[in-house]
Amino acid sequence: MRSPVRPLSARKLARDFYLRPASDCATDFLGKVLVRQTRAGWPTPTHT
């Protein structure tokens, strides 16, 4: 079974998603997306 996402990490993300408040999870997710875009060299959105 070859999967790009490790089962433990996926399970941890799902657990964090359900345990944490929705607003906090959304903020964390957007932050990670912004970090990934910055690392990839994409232009970061000017609006928040």
Order of alpha helices (4+ residues) and beta strands (2+ residues): alpha-alpha
